[in-house]
Amino acid sequence: MMPMMRSLLIVVLVGATADASVWDRALTSPEDEAKRDLYDAKMLEGDTATLTSTIQSTSIKNSLESIKRAEAAYRKAAELRPREGEPYFRIGNLLYQMHFDCDTMASRLPT
């Protein structure tokens, strides 16, 4: 009885599916990893510039520069991974929130 259970356990373990991340890591090259790291860095740069643009104690000029920096960082991230939708969404959301949807904010930004 014991050898049969052992055989059954081996069949189950061999037949089990691997985690998707295992296959992702196996199929990605070092260049893809470097692109992913740069993509993440550009997204973080865009997020930081977006946050900086919302600081109310800053001048209008600095806010507009931060918006442009955030947009440029998101566009660079989109170039690195064009099939990702997140950079495009963040660009649209940034421009909408900073230029068109200012009335819904508790305190209106000068932009």
C-alpha positions, 0 to 999 in steps of 0.5 A: 500500500505504501509504494502505491501512495508514494507513486500517486504522490509523485504523479500528483507533484509532477502533474501540478502546474508551476506558478506563473512567475516561474515561467515568467522568470524563465522566459525573460532575458536580462535585457527585459529585466533591465527594461522592467527596472527602468520602466519602474524607475520612470513610473516612480519618477512620474509619480514623484513629479505628480505629487510635487505638482500638487504641493500648494506652497509651490509657484505656478511655474514649478507646478507646471514644470512638475506636470511636464516632468511627470508626463515626460517620465510616463511617456518614457515608461510607455516607450519602454513597455508600449503594451502596458496601459498604466503609463497612458492612464496616468498621463491622461489622469494627470492632465485631466486632474491638473487642468480640467477637474480642478473644481472638485478639489477642496482647494483649487490648484493654481494650474 
